């Protein structure tokens, strides 16, 4: 991972944090940014987690320009920028791992987690995307979920469990997470996404 890609990632995460602060009522939506939690096969890092009575929103932030091509099932998506094409991991698959890890970590049903992929920057979709993949309407989409899944007391408990259980936001945590990714994707016996035997 290059310094530039790390900066771009941080910028996308920062834009998400600002949008949350401006457009979501913090009494209803408890936002925790840059969350790294332990999993059964390493760690996972989540850009934004928003805990609310309407479920837990798990957000993967992308800061990209150019045309974006992809669909729900493809393992890789494509960015086309100034005549060059770049392949990147399907963020829906990436975020599925995040939602699974978070539901296990908090011991809640997986269907109480809402996956969102938000492209900040000047990205333009050139293929149809599901409603939870967007370049605008971030807060509107979150507020559109109105089925109550948790009591106010449960929201408090889940928020506290996540804040106290997540790994510290340090360079050491970041470094350990990158090493965890390298190990997971280098394995020839274990699936890097789910941890099952190949």
N, C-alpha and C positions, 0 to 999 in steps of 0.2 A: 504494500500500500504506500503510495507516494505522499509526500507532504501536501501537494496540490489537491489530491483526491481527499485527503483528510480534511483540508480546509473547506473544500466544497461541501463535504458531508456535514461539517460543523455549521456552515452557513445555512444549509437546508434545515437542520435541526433548530437553529436560532430563529429562522423565519416561522417555524411551527410554534415555538414557544411564545413569540410575540403575538401571533394570531390567537392563540389560546388565551393569553392575558387580555387581549382587546375585546374578543367576541364571545367568550364563554364565562358565565358567572362562576366564580371560584367557590361559591357556597354550594353549588350543585355539581360542578365538574372539578374534581381534585386532580391536578396535573403534576406528573412526575416525569422529568426529562432525563435522558441518558441513563437508562436502567440496565444494569448488568446483573443477571441472576445465574446461580449455578443450575446445571441440568444433569441428567443422568450420564451424559457423554461430553462433559466440558462446561461451557458457559454459553449464554446467548445475550446479545446486546440489543436493546430496544430503544429506538429514538425517543418515542413519547408514549406514556401510558396515562390514560385519563380514567379515573375511577368515578363512577356515578351510579345513581339508583337505576339508571337505564342500561347498565352493563359496563363492562370495561372495554374502553377503546384502545386498540393497540395500533400505533401509527408508525409506518415505515416512511421516512422523509427522503425524497430524492431531489437533489439540486442539479438539474440537467437542462441543456438547451437542445434545440434541433428537433428532428422528427423522431417519434418513438413508435416502434412496431412491436406488437406482441399480442398474446392471448392468454387466457387463463391456464391452458394446459402446457404450453411450450416451456421447456426448461430454461431457455435463454430468450431474452428480448434483444432488440437491436435499436441503437441510437444512430441516426444519420445526421452528421454535422459537417458542413462545408465540404461535401463530397467524400467524406470518410465515414466508414461504418465501424461501430464498436458494439460488441456483444456484452451483455451483462445478465446476471442471474435474474430470473423472473422474480420480481419483488413480492408477488402474491405467494409464491412458494416459500420465499424467505420469511414472510410475515406469518405464514401458517405455522412454521416452526416456532416463531415467537409466541403466537397465541396458545399453542399446545404446551410449551414450556411454562408459560405464565399460569395457565389453568391448573397444571400439575403443582406448580410452586405454591399457589394460593389455595389449592384443593377446592376448586369450583368446577362446575360443568363447563366444558369447552364452548357450548353454545351461548354462554353469557359473555363471551369475548367477541368484540366487533373488530374485524381487520380493516384497516384503511391504508391505502398507499397514496401519498400526496406528492406530486411533482411540483416543486417550487422552481422558479426560473422561467425560461421561455420555451418550455417543451410543448410540442404539438403532437397529439395522437393521430397517427395515420391508419390505425386499425381500431375497430370498435372495442371499447373497454367496459368492464362492468361498472356499476354505479359507485363502488367503493374505491375505484382508481380515478384520480381526478387531478386537474390543474387549477381548479377554483371551486368555491363552494364548500370549503373544509368545515367551517363552523356550522353552516346550514345543514350539511349532511349529518353531523354529530347530533344536532338538535332535533333532527327528524326522527330519531329513535326515541319513542315515547313509552314503550312497554316497560313497566317497573319490574326489575329483577332483584333488587336488593333494598333492604330497609336502610334508613339513615344510619342506624347503629352498625349495620354490616358494612356500609361504605366507610365509616370511621375505622372499623376493624381491618378491612382489606387495605386501606391506605396506610395504616400504621404497620401492618405486616410487610407490606412492600417496602416502605421506607426503612424499616429496621432490618429486613432480611436481604435487601440488595447489597451487592458488593460496593465498597467505597468508590467514589468518583476520583480515582487517582490514575497516574500514569502507569503504575504497576498493574492495576486492574485491566487497563487497556492493553498492555503488553501481554498479560496472561491470556486475555480473550483472543488476541491475534494468534498466539501460539496454539490455543485450543482449536481455532479454525484450521490452522495448518495441519495439525495432527489428525483432525476429523476427516479432512478432505484427502489426506494422504493414505488413509487406511484402505487396505484391500480386503478386509474381512468384516467391516462395519459400515452400514449406510450412514453417510454424513448428515442426512436430513433427520432420520428418525432414531438412529442408534441401533437398529435391528441388525442381525447377522446377514451378510450378503450370501 
